[in-house]
Amino acid sequence: MMMIVRANSLAKGFSGARLELIQLLVEMINNRIVPVVPRIGSLGASGDLAPLSHMALAMMGESETQVQTSNGDWVTYNSKDALESFGLKPIKLQAKEGLSLINGTSQMCSYLCQSIINLEMLIFAADAALSTSIEAIKGSYVAFDKRIHDVRPQLGQSISASRIRSFLGNSEINDSHVDCDRVQDSYSFRCAPQVHGPMIDVLREARRIVNIEINSATDNPLVFSSNGKPEVISGGNFHGQILAIISDNMAICIHEIASISERRINQVLDPQWSGQKAFLANDEGLESGLMIVQYVAAAVIAELSLLSNPVSTTNVPVSMGKEDHVSMGATASYRTFKASKLLSSVISSELICSCQALDNISEKPSKSVGKIHYWLRNYVSKIEADRSTTKDTEIIAKLLLTPEFIEIFRE
């Protein structure tokens, strides 16, 4: 993805680079030739200087690259040999072209793009997991009434509430407790749209920022035409502050979505709220049921708490003080990418617990929650006795990061 972003930036025509550079990048991408690039090295100012330098080395036939085979495996080659095996020649750089390749926000954008993709799927899954947990504890639908959210029309909150309403409805479980004496559920259920909503808002802003960034010229200096003559102007489009700050915001949201999800897990496993055996154990007192699943979710939240600390507030001046303020955008965006994958584990845990609780309820859930339950049972069998749930959690977490989960609602 870093190569795609760089090629697109060069194609804007303000970098002083020949068409041959862009063509080589495109040929490498199409032939699945990928330079070996260390993750650590960028300070998010002067662009992603060190990582992009490794990309440039491969284009010059130096260093190492990996090539994807027809069966999907990646094999490491000398860059020159890899290029020549596909009929490509290493590039010989001309004036300005070295800077054009290595100066820009391409690595930051790559991590941020993947983070946005992950989180757009996961916030949908979080709304679905909440809906499943509501049915599991026989919770109230009242907090998602459209009128409540219309009088506080925060966009993300409204989208989340609307989505939750679409997951709930025509439920035998809900009909069975219409006249119960429970006035309102705890905040982790009742306030879910108000907590999930900010993630939706932040992701909309992140997508706006990245759409601009990946279609911008971000190297330095830039070359403009002035009355038919080239004019070289030095500036600072390589500085990734905006990417670092939105990455920090996303990381905070990730922590909050995981935190509220774990609180719902706690209630599904608590007899006071679920009306079932503690930890949903089949032999209460002798078996631990899904107790350890909550432990894992809690441990992930500890990790996410560390990862939610801002990175953009870190500044280490370099280059003898010339580069005296850096964004640390690459570190921030990679951190967010890592956190997004951890979030999938917590939502996976909630789905596993709530679906186990549904198995013990005689009434049918809403149609959408029924689809969720059916989908999950294709991968995770009902727990009849204590067993390891590691693979269960991992497979669902992995699938939540693919379109498969969303697709079950299109049927």
KALIN-V799071 format. One record per residue. N is the residue number from 0. RES is the residue in three letters. PSI is psi as a letter, one per 40 degrees, with the letter a starting at -180 (none if undefined). Layout:
BEGIN
N,RES,PSI / N,RES,PSI
END
This chain:
BEGIN
0,MET,d / 1,MET,d / 2,MET,d / 3,ILE,d / 4,VAL,d / 5,ARG,d / 6,ALA,d / 7,ASN,d / 8,SER,d / 9,LEU,d / 10,ALA,e / 11,LYS,d / 12,GLY,e / 13,PHE,e / 14,SER,e / 15,GLY,f / 16,ALA,i / 17,ARG,i / 18,LEU,d / 19,GLU,d / 20,LEU,d / 21,ILE,d / 22,GLN,d / 23,LEU,d / 24,LEU,d / 25,VAL,d / 26,GLU,d / 27,MET,d / 28,ILE,d / 29,ASN,d / 30,ASN,e / 31,ARG,f / 32,ILE,h / 33,VAL,h / 34,PRO,i / 35,VAL,h / 36,VAL,h / 37,PRO,i / 38,ARG,d / 39,ILE,h / 40,GLY,d / 41,SER,h / 42,LEU,e / 43,GLY,e / 44,ALA,i / 45,SER,f / 46,GLY,a / 47,ASP,g / 48,LEU,d / 49,ALA,d / 50,PRO,d / 51,LEU,d / 52,SER,d / 53,HIS,d / 54,MET,d / 55,ALA,d / 56,LEU,d / 57,ALA,d / 58,MET,d / 59,MET,e / 60,GLY,e / 61,GLU,i / 62,SER,a / 63,GLU,i / 64,THR,i / 65,GLN,i / 66,VAL,h / 67,GLN,h / 68,THR,i / 69,SER,d / 70,ASN,e / 71,GLY,e / 72,ASP,i / 73,TRP,h / 74,VAL,h / 75,THR,h / 76,TYR,i / 77,ASN,h / 78,SER,d / 79,LYS,d / 80,ASP,d / 81,ALA,d / 82,LEU,d / 83,GLU,d / 84,SER,e / 85,PHE,e / 86,GLY,f / 87,LEU,i / 88,LYS,h / 89,PRO,i / 90,ILE,i / 91,LYS,h / 92,LEU,i / 93,GLN,a / 94,ALA,h / 95,LYS,e / 96,GLU,d / 97,GLY,d / 98,LEU,d / 99,SER,d / 100,LEU,d / 101,ILE,e / 102,ASN,h / 103,GLY,i / 104,THR,f / 105,SER,d / 106,GLN,d / 107,MET,d / 108,CYS,d / 109,SER,d / 110,TYR,d / 111,LEU,d / 112,CYS,d / 113,GLN,d / 114,SER,d / 115,ILE,d / 116,ILE,d / 117,ASN,d / 118,LEU,d / 119,GLU,d / 120,MET,d / 121,LEU,d / 122,ILE,d / 123,PHE,d / 124,ALA,d / 125,ALA,d / 126,ASP,d / 127,ALA,d / 128,ALA,d / 129,LEU,d / 130,SER,d / 131,THR,d / 132,SER,d / 133,ILE,d / 134,GLU,d / 135,ALA,d / 136,ILE,e / 137,LYS,f / 138,GLY,i / 139,SER,i / 140,TYR,e / 141,VAL,d / 142,ALA,e / 143,PHE,e / 144,ASP,h / 145,LYS,d / 146,ARG,d / 147,ILE,d / 148,HIS,d / 149,ASP,d / 150,VAL,e / 151,ARG,g / 152,PRO,f / 153,GLN,h / 154,LEU,d / 155,GLY,d / 156,GLN,d / 157,SER,d / 158,ILE,d / 159,SER,d / 160,ALA,d / 161,SER,d / 162,ARG,d / 163,ILE,d / 164,ARG,d / 165,SER,d / 166,PHE,d / 167,LEU,i / 168,GLY,i / 169,ASN,f / 170,SER,h / 171,GLU,d / 172,ILE,d / 173,ASN,d / 174,ASP,d / 175,SER,e / 176,HIS,f / 177,VAL,d / 178,ASP,f / 179,CYS,i / 180,ASP,e / 181,ARG,h / 182,VAL,d / 183,GLN,i / 184,ASP,i / 185,SER,i / 186,TYR,d / 187,SER,d / 188,PHE,d / 189,ARG,d / 190,CYS,e / 191,ALA,d / 192,PRO,d / 193,GLN,d / 194,VAL,d / 195,HIS,d / 196,GLY,d / 197,PRO,d / 198,MET,d / 199,ILE,d / 200,ASP,d / 201,VAL,d / 202,LEU,d / 203,ARG,d / 204,GLU,d / 205,ALA,d / 206,ARG,d / 207,ARG,d / 208,ILE,d / 209,VAL,d / 210,ASN,d / 211,ILE,d / 212,GLU,d / 213,ILE,e / 214,ASN,f / 215,SER,i / 216,ALA,h / 217,THR,e / 218,ASP,a / 219,ASN,h / 220,PRO,i / 221,LEU,i / 222,VAL,h / 223,PHE,i / 224,SER,h / 225,SER,h / 226,ASN,f / 227,GLY,e / 228,LYS,i / 229,PRO,h / 230,GLU,h / 231,VAL,h / 232,ILE,h / 233,SER,h / 234,GLY,a / 235,GLY,f / 236,ASN,e / 237,PHE,e / 238,HIS,h / 239,GLY,f / 240,GLN,d / 241,ILE,d / 242,LEU,d / 243,ALA,d / 244,ILE,d / 245,ILE,d / 246,SER,d / 247,ASP,d / 248,ASN,d / 249,MET,d / 250,ALA,d / 251,ILE,d / 252,CYS,d / 253,ILE,d / 254,HIS,d / 255,GLU,d / 256,ILE,d / 257,ALA,d / 258,SER,d / 259,ILE,d / 260,SER,d / 261,GLU,d / 262,ARG,d / 263,ARG,d / 264,ILE,d / 265,ASN,d / 266,GLN,d / 267,VAL,d / 268,LEU,e / 269,ASP,h / 270,PRO,d / 271,GLN,d / 272,TRP,d / 273,SER,d / 274,GLY,e / 275,GLN,a / 276,LYS,i / 277,ALA,h / 278,PHE,e / 279,LEU,f / 280,ALA,i / 281,ASN,d / 282,ASP,g / 283,GLU,h / 284,GLY,d / 285,LEU,d / 286,GLU,i / 287,SER,e / 288,GLY,b / 289,LEU,f / 290,MET,d / 291,ILE,d / 292,VAL,d / 293,GLN,d / 294,TYR,d / 295,VAL,d / 296,ALA,d / 297,ALA,d / 298,ALA,d / 299,VAL,d / 300,ILE,d / 301,ALA,d / 302,GLU,d / 303,LEU,d / 304,SER,d / 305,LEU,d / 306,LEU,e / 307,SER,e / 308,ASN,h / 309,PRO,h / 310,VAL,d / 311,SER,e / 312,THR,e / 313,THR,h / 314,ASN,h / 315,VAL,h / 316,PRO,i / 317,VAL,a / 318,SER,f / 319,MET,f / 320,GLY,e / 321,LYS,d / 322,GLU,g / 323,ASP,e / 324,HIS,h / 325,VAL,i / 326,SER,d / 327,MET,f / 328,GLY,d / 329,ALA,d / 330,THR,d / 331,ALA,d / 332,SER,d / 333,TYR,d / 334,ARG,d / 335,THR,d / 336,PHE,d / 337,LYS,d / 338,ALA,d / 339,SER,d / 340,LYS,d / 341,LEU,d / 342,LEU,d / 343,SER,d / 344,SER,d / 345,VAL,d / 346,ILE,d / 347,SER,d / 348,SER,d / 349,GLU,d / 350,LEU,d / 351,ILE,d / 352,CYS,d / 353,SER,d / 354,CYS,d / 355,GLN,d / 356,ALA,d / 357,LEU,d / 358,ASP,d / 359,ASN,e / 360,ILE,h / 361,SER,d / 362,GLU,i / 363,LYS,i / 364,PRO,a / 365,SER,i / 366,LYS,d / 367,SER,d / 368,VAL,d / 369,GLY,d / 370,LYS,d / 371,ILE,d / 372,HIS,d / 373,TYR,d / 374,TRP,d / 375,LEU,d / 376,ARG,e / 377,ASN,d / 378,TYR,d / 379,VAL,h / 380,SER,i / 381,LYS,h / 382,ILE,h / 383,GLU,d / 384,ALA,i / 385,ASP,h / 386,ARG,i / 387,SER,h / 388,THR,e / 389,THR,d / 390,LYS,d / 391,ASP,d / 392,THR,d / 393,GLU,d / 394,ILE,d / 395,ILE,d / 396,ALA,d / 397,LYS,d / 398,LEU,d / 399,LEU,e / 400,LEU,e / 401,THR,i / 402,PRO,e / 403,GLU,d / 404,PHE,d / 405,ILE,d / 406,GLU,d / 407,ILE,e / 408,PHE,e / 409,ARG,e / 410,GLU,none
END
